[in-house]
Amino acid sequence: MPNSHSSTLTTKGQATIPVFLRKKLGIKPGEKLIFIESDQGITIKTHSQLVRELAGSLKTNIKWNKKQAYKAVGEMLAQRDIRTQK
């Protein structure tokens, strides 16, 4: 059986991610997290991980701009979150 740890959900919907998982996932304080649901379960990624994974996946003649890419991903996720809360 894999290692398991628990965390208590607050009334605000917040839970603490155990320190060993934060280190393993490279999550730093203040970093935005993405929760991806699939048939296999839920995957947690940081915005920066998602941007790195998607970098170069589309063919374009537009020059890569890391700052603009991070901003665009953040805006897209915020819009998706607003739609799911309606």
Backbone as a ProteinNet text record, in pm:
[ID]
protein_1_A
[PRIMARY]
MPNSHSSTLTTKGQATIPVFLRKKLGIKPGEKLIFIESDQGITIKTHSQLVRELAGSLKTNIKWNKKQAYKAVGEMLAQRDIRTQK
[TERTIARY]
84.8	0	88.8	58.5	141.4	127.2	224.4	216.6	90.8	28	-89.8	-79.8	-130.7	-132.4	-267.1	-310.9	-441	-426.8	-531.2	-538.9	-685.3	-712.7	-849.4	-893.1	-1010.1	-1065.5	-1130.3	-1095.1	-1153	-1289.1	-1360.7	-1490.6	-1477.5	-1357.9	-1332	-1289	-1288.7	-1250.5	-1101	-1023.7	-878.6	-826.2	-720.8	-654.2	-504	-429.2	-283.9	-227	-139.8	-70.2	53.2	71.3	187	318.5	413.4	539.7	614.3	613.5	688.4	626.4	493.6	429.3	458.8	459.8	493.4	633.9	726.7	864.4	870.8	802.7	804.1	744.6	637.1	571.2	633.4	724.5	789.1	696.5	602.7	506.4	564.8	564.7	617.9	503.2	521.2	416.5	371.2	241	185.1	166.5	212.7	202	59.3	12	-121.6	-119.8	-223.6	-234.6	-350.1	-335.1	-438.3	-476.6	-605.5	-656.5	-720.6	-664.4	-711.5	-781.7	-910.6	-989.8	-991	-970.4	-976.5	-1034.6	-1050.3	-1100.6	-1006.1	-877.6	-778.3	-771.1	-835.6	-831.2	-807.1	-745.2	-717.3	-567	-519.7	-378.6	-362.5	-260.6	-231.4	-105.3	-115.2	0.2	5.5	122.2	135.8	115.5	83.5	71.3	199.3	314.2	441.1	464.6	423.2	436.4	351.5	228.5	139.3	194.2	243.8	300.2	420	508.3	625	581.7	479.6	431.9	370.8	302.9	236.1	327.8	440.2	532.1	575.4	558.6	601.3	502.8	387.3	293.2	210.9	208.7	135.2	231.3	204.8	286.8	236.5	327.9	291.2	414	388.1	499.4	518.6	443.4	454.5	571.7	655.2	770.3	724	786.2	752.9	789	692.7	714.8	664.4	756.8	722	626.5	651.2	566.8	423.8	409.5	276.5	206.7	282.2	223.8	168.9	243.8	197.8	70.3	68.8	-47.2	-168.1	-149.6	-259.8	-318	-232.8	-280.7	-358.7	-308.3	-378.4	-515.1	-523	-650.9	-748.3	-700.2	-785.5	-842	-758.6	-804.2	-901.1	-878	-969.2	-1106.1	-1109.2	-1236.4	-1308.9	-1234.8	-1295.3	-1351.4	-1280.8	-1326.1	-1454	-1459.3	-1578.9	-1699.3	-1680.5	-1790.6	-1839.2	-1748.6	-1789.1	-1858.8	-1839.6	-1903.5	-2043.1	-2081.8	-2215.7	-2322.8
-118.4	0	124	222.6	343.2	424	513.1	602	686.9	709.2	795.9	893.6	1011.5	1117.1	1185.3	1243.7	1308.5	1457.8	1528.8	1672.5	1704.6	1802.1	1839.1	1956.7	1945.6	2051.6	2156.4	2282.7	2390.9	2429.9	2513.6	2561.1	2647.3	2697.6	2775.8	2686.7	2555.6	2463.6	2450.8	2485.4	2479	2355.8	2298.6	2183.9	2204.5	2156.5	2167.3	2048.4	2076.4	1969.6	1935.4	1807.7	1769.6	1815.8	1851.8	1909.8	1818.2	1687.2	1599.2	1599.3	1615.4	1623.2	1756.8	1865.1	1996	1993.2	1931.7	1922.2	1834.3	1721.5	1626.7	1690.3	1768.9	1833.1	1967.4	2015.9	2144.1	2262.5	2249.5	2355.8	2452.2	2580.1	2683.7	2771.3	2836.7	2923.5	3027.8	3047.1	3146.1	3098	2977.7	2926.3	2880.3	2908.9	2868.2	2720.3	2648.5	2506.2	2479.1	2375.1	2330.7	2189.5	2163.6	2030.9	1974.6	1866.2	1806.2	1675	1668.5	1548.8	1458.6	1329.2	1230.9	1101.3	1002.5	872.1	805.8	840.5	781.7	850.5	964.5	1037.5	1185.2	1249.7	1392.9	1414.9	1494.9	1530.2	1675.4	1703.5	1840.7	1886.2	2001.3	2059.1	2207.5	2264.4	2409	2471.6	2601.2	2670.7	2656.1	2671.5	2665.2	2527.2	2420.7	2286.5	2273	2322	2313.2	2391.6	2511.7	2593.3	2521.7	2464.8	2392.4	2273.3	2200.1	2083.4	2122.5	2236.2	2279.4	2354.8	2404.8	2483.6	2403.9	2465.1	2402.4	2301.7	2283.4	2182.3	2230.8	2360.8	2415.4	2482.2	2466.8	2530.6	2672.6	2767.7	2907.1	2985.9	3100	3188.2	3298.7	3289.8	3387.3	3349.3	3448.3	3423.5	3386.8	3286.1	3239.6	3346.5	3379.1	3476.7	3412.9	3373	3301	3381.1	3509.4	3592.7	3599.1	3618.9	3624.9	3489	3380	3245.7	3219	3252.7	3233.7	3315.6	3438.7	3525	3467.2	3419.8	3364.6	3239.3	3152.2	3031.3	3070.1	3164.5	3209.7	3267.7	3349.2	3408	3301.1	3204	3096.7	3015.3	2984.2	2906.1	2985.6	3114.7	3199	3203.5	3217.6	3219.1	3085.6	2975.6	2843.4	2828	2878.9	2869.6	2952	3069.9	3154.3	3082.8	3017.5	2945.5	2828.5	2758.9	2641.4	2681.5	2805.5	2850.2	2906.1	2924.6	2979	2874.1
0	0	0	-87.8	-92.2	35.9	59.7	175.7	166.8	279.5	279.9	396.1	373	473.5	464.2	573.9	572.4	597.2	559.7	580.3	605.3	689	721.2	634.6	575.2	492.8	583	561.3	642.3	586.2	658.7	611.4	486.4	459.7	338.9	221.9	242	135	117.9	218.8	211	283.2	228.4	290.2	276.8	372.8	369	293.7	197.6	125.5	207.2	244.2	326	262.9	346.8	301.1	203.7	227.1	137.1	-2.4	-11.6	-143.6	-210.8	-132.1	-189.2	-247.3	-173.9	-224.1	-348	-344.3	-456.9	-582.5	-565.1	-678.3	-714.8	-632.8	-660.1	-638.8	-544.7	-517.6	-415.7	-452.2	-364.2	-312.3	-197.8	-143.1	-244.6	-254.9	-345.5	-488.3	-519.4	-655.3	-684.7	-804.9	-847.4	-884.3	-841.2	-869.6	-964.3	-1043.4	-1135.8	-1095.1	-1083.2	-1049.5	-1175.1	-1226.9	-1351.2	-1318.7	-1350.2	-1322.5	-1445.4	-1422.8	-1530.9	-1475.3	-1560.7	-1516.2	-1416.4	-1421.2	-1331.9	-1196.1	-1181.5	-1055	-1079.1	-983.2	-992.7	-990.9	-1084.4	-1094.3	-1053.7	-973.6	-933	-1006.2	-1072.6	-1141.5	-1108.9	-1125.4	-1111.7	-1249.2	-1251.4	-1379.3	-1459.9	-1392.2	-1464.9	-1525.5	-1455.5	-1512.6	-1639.1	-1633.5	-1748.7	-1866.5	-1841.8	-1949.5	-2012.2	-1927.5	-1981.4	-2065	-2020.2	-2094.6	-2229.2	-2231.7	-2354.3	-2449.6	-2398.5	-2480.7	-2603.2	-2719.1	-2843.7	-2899.9	-2836	-2883.7	-3002.9	-3026	-3139.2	-3236.5	-3363.6	-3465.9	-3487.7	-3480.5	-3499.1	-3543.6	-3602.1	-3639	-3535.8	-3425.4	-3318	-3227.9	-3194.3	-3108.5	-2967	-2905.8	-2770.5	-2669.2	-2583.7	-2477.5	-2347.9	-2263	-2140	-2051.8	-2033.7	-1947.2	-2000.8	-2131.6	-2191.5	-2183.2	-2197.7	-2190.2	-2050.7	-1947.6	-1810	-1785.7	-1832.7	-1815.3	-1888	-2010.8	-2089.5	-2023.8	-1972.5	-1904.5	-1779.9	-1703.3	-1583.2	-1615.3	-1720.8	-1761	-1808.9	-1885.7	-1935	-1819.1	-1721.9	-1607.2	-1520.8	-1507.5	-1429.9	-1496.9	-1628.3	-1700.6	-1686.8	-1693.4	-1679.1	-1538	-1438.3	-1300	-1280.7	-1340.7	-1329.2	-1392.1	-1505.6	-1571	-1486	-1418.6	-1339.3	-1210.4	-1164.5	-1041.2	-1063.4	-1188.2	-1217.9	-1200.1
[MASK]
++++++++++++++++++++++++++++++++++++++++++++++++++++++++++++++++++++++++++++++++++++++

